[in-house]
Amino acid sequence: MAHLRRAQEFLVKRQGEILAAFAMFTGPAVNLVYGILVVRNLDPEMAGLISNASLLPVYLTFLHFGVLNGMQRELPYALGARNTARAEKILQLTTKVSRLAGLVGALVCVGAGIITLLLHKPALLAVAYFGSAFGALAYQMNFQVDTGLRAENRFLRQGLAVISTNAISLISCILIPLAGAKGAIARGVLASIGSIVVRLRTGVWREGGSWDWAELRALARTGLPLLISGTLVSLMMVSDRTVVAIMLSHRDLGEIALAALIVNSMTLFPVSLSVVLFPKIARAYGEHRSRRKLRRFVWISLVYNAATLIPISALAYFLIGPIVETYFPKYIPGLPAARLACVTCVFWVYMGVGSVIGVINRMTGYLCVFAVCLLMMYGLAAVLIHLGYGIIGATWARLVGTVLMCICTITYSIYLTSEDDKPEGPDAAN
């Protein structure tokens, strides 16, 4: 009975974090449903056109220039230090930045659609670019709200916002079998608009306040390494598809959709944990300033990710062949790349481990290694495709880069948490 009572107390105390973690599972789960419906109802050519347009918002996530990433660290740090005046200023500034960055991203996507029409490219590609404008707008605004809610320990509210967003996205998936490719695009538009609507009354969007350029620069300086890290992760996620889009046909891009489907689904495990852990790591470091005490977060991430990713990746590897051959025969040419993607997912055990690097703010060397790995992935993919290996060559390049990142991230995180900061040094606060 005592164990049961402690378990109940833990669930009540941590209900917000548990809901937030569960909410992160729903996103990739909905993406899995979306991907299945796409490969079931669209041929590889149409799927490739839509996938092509969806790549552009990924390359526009940097438009806040690190300010929102700086918020990830500085807002929970300010709240942990009980500096409410600075916390309010951060919320006001990031509200302005998120809206401006989202608008610029949307305009870029619209411009890409117009250029597509002027060049007499497929009309579906232009429509897909127009639809992606809503995603570019929503990304920036949602990033700011969700970061603010987590920093304020309002995990319950943040989890409800994410679940509501994904519920809208799931329901709107019905448009794919009803309207085909246009339905897939409409689904993205509805999901983006819905994600903004469910966050309107969270209280994180703070009106008023002036453009405090000193605070803005401070946020950008802190957030720039985190922005680069996050951008590199995003680019790594689409590196194989990007090179395929440039060097091969829309049909090839559609056939590699199976690998992308696995990638988007498997991220739910490491991402769900890292989203919950990052503000806790930042708050803990703001309270005790001890790097050694952050070591436990490294082991939490590693054990959790290994326990989930390894068995599920193995299961997917053996099941995907019979499933595709039975239900999605048009995508059989993409099976080898999809199986290799299952192997790649195993090495995502490092995701979340690197959060301590961002909180401790020792990012320079790590980002250099990350950039080298990413460039190698792009370059190796291009070489292998040029040599005639097709989409499987791009997938191999991604596997090699992921293995290197896994080794470097885990090693560096353990090294950083092996000793405490030295308070007498001028850089101790970093």
Salt bridges, closest charged atoms under 4 A:
GLU17 OE2 - ARG14 NH1 3.19
GLU17 OE2 - LYS280 NZ 2.86
GLU74 OE2 - ARG73 NH1 2.78
GLU74 OE1 - ARG86 NH1 2.93
GLU88 OE1 - ARG206 NH1 2.27
ASP146 OD1 - ARG199 NE 2.99
GLU152 OE1 - ARG154 NH1 3.02
GLU152 OE2 - ARG206 NH2 3.72
GLU207 OE2 - ARG99 NH2 2.88
ASP212 OD2 - LYS89 NZ 3.05
GLU215 OE2 - ARG86 NH2 2.99
ASP240 OD1 - ARG398 NH1 3.47
ASP421 OD1 - ARG291 NE 2.98
